[in-house]
Structure formats: C-alpha cells, structure tokens
Amino acid sequence: MHWQELNSPQSEQRVASGRTIAILPLGAIEAHGPHLPLGTDVWIAEAMAKSAAALLEKSGCSVVLLPALAYAPAPFANLHAGTLSIRPETLTALVVDLGMACGLRGIELLALANAHFDPVQLGAIHAAADRLRESGAVRVAYPDLTRRRLAERLGEEFRSGACHAGRYETSILLAERPDLVDDRARRELPAVPISLVDAMREGHATFGAAGMDRAYCGDPASATASEGRTLIAELGAILAEAVRSELG
C-alpha cells in the first residue's frame, strides 16, 4: 500500500488498524556507467521496500510504502554528467522530519531501505536514525548493507566493493526495470575490478580518481535478471528481519 495513494480518511484508518510500519526507500540520482539510468539506486531501494513489505504483511504487519527519496549526497559521482548531489545535512534533516511526521500520524516504526552507499550518505542516514531514536517519536529499523554480516548475503561482487553499476546493480535493474537498461552497451562493457571500499581507504574521493572513468566497476556484462530477482528477495528479507528485530 503506497501512502501517497491513500486519501486522508484511509490513511487514518490504516494506522488505526494496528501496529503500522512505514518503509522509506532511499536512493540517489547519479551516474551509473553508460548502461544504467541515473535513478538506479532509487529503483533498487523501491524493490527492496516492496519485497520487505510483502514479507511483513504475510506475518500480519500493517505496512505502508512512502514515496522514495531520490536525492542524496553523491560526491564520488559529482564530476559525472547527470549526477544531482545534495548536502548530507539536508538528507539528515529530511529523514528526521519525515520520521517525526510519521510518528505524529501514529506510525510505530520507520524502516529505511537504502541502496546508495557513498560514505557521506551512510553517515547522514545513521545520524538521522540516531536523532529519531533519541526523540522517541518513532522507532527506526535501518540495516546498513555495508556491514559485513549483511554484505555477505548479497553476493561476491557486493562483498568485494566492486559493485557500482556492476553485476549486482545491473542484475537488479534487469529484473526490476529492464526497459531502462541499455543492454547493447552492457554486453560490451569489460569488467572493471576496482573496489570502491579499497579506493576510499586509499584516499580517493571521486570515481575518476579511483580509476572508474566511465562511472562503473564490477562486471555488468555477466548480470542476469534471474540473479536480480534473487537479490531483491534477499534485500527484502534483510529489511524485514531488521523490522522484526526492532519490534521485538
């Protein structure tokens, strides 16, 4: 159930029906190679949210999907065409304000489905989650997929850190929005085995400095829609588990 599709009485009834969870997808508008759309992270976050919602509803939870936050801090990609980067404090403030608004409307828990892993983005989300927890306005579930125990569930490429617009993200887009994938370009792309995690440790601050002149790493040519569907299911399971853990 999408929050924006409800009218005002329906939204009130939805929350009054029991323990309600709101899921907020968090993405970015940034360069994703020559084969994926700028909004790749948005569609991945939305796929994660929908997958988690289906699992939670099967277990009796009342779930609403909030409109995705498409804008994010994206300094690594900011030198590439199409990227729209915002300040991290802007994102933190917006997530906090949305969480407060959800609490005011009677939503018990806000689940954050994030698919953009720039370190500045991660810091901004953690800061927002901490402030919301301290406020007591709403409970928060935020599984940080960059944590090793979660990253291990998302495939070898994701674990390696060489996964920006690579096999991991391209597979999910092939499953979720194949109409937006330039498949001819994808099939011709050579693998770029550059780990963004390692690049960050070495002090690089942009894709170009890390050796990713075409704004991708990993192996997009090996991506498949089948693998994408498996990854979406796992992402949904991770978020649903975080929600259940928070609810106790």
Sequence and secondary structure as in RCSB ss.txt:
>XXXX:A:sequence
MHWQELNSPQSEQRVASGRTIAILPLGAIEAHGPHLPLGTDVWIAEAMAKSAAALLEKSGCSVVLLPALAYAPAP
FANLHAGTLSIRPETLTALVVDLGMACGLRGIELLALANAHFDPVQLGAIHAAADRLRESGAVRVAYPDLTRRRL
AERLGEEFRSGACHAGRYETSILLAERPDLVDDRARRELPAVPISLVDAMREGHATFGAAGMDRAYCGDPASATA
SEGRTLIAELGAILAEAVRSELG
>XXXX:A:secstr
 BGGGS HHHHHHHHHTS EEEEEEE      TTTS TTHHHHHHHHHHHHHHHHHHHTT EEEE   B  B  G
GGTTSTT  B  HHHHHHHHHHHHHHHHHTT  EEEEEE    HHHHHHHHHHHHHHHHHTSSEEE   TTSHHH
HGGG HHHHHT  TTSHHHHHHHHHH GGGS HHHHHH   B   HHHHHHTT  STTTTT TTS  B GGG  H
HHHHHHHHHHHHHHHHHHHHHH 
